[in-house]
């Protein structure tokens, strides 16, 4: 899943640790989400969206999977 976390975090000049502290998760969790290695749970996704004042669908979107296309 692709996301805009790094971009939104940079606008606020927050480190991964700063964002993790706001969300009560580890810095490693933020890193994993930003790099697409981990998809956040729905409650965490809502918490992230609320923190940035954005709808979830503007923060997260699925990767394009071309393997299923004819």
Buried (B, 14 or more C-beta within 10 A) or exposed (E): EEBBBBEBBEEEEBEBEBBBBBBEBEBEBBBBBBEEEBBBEEEBBEBBBEBBEBEBEEBBEEEEEEEEEE
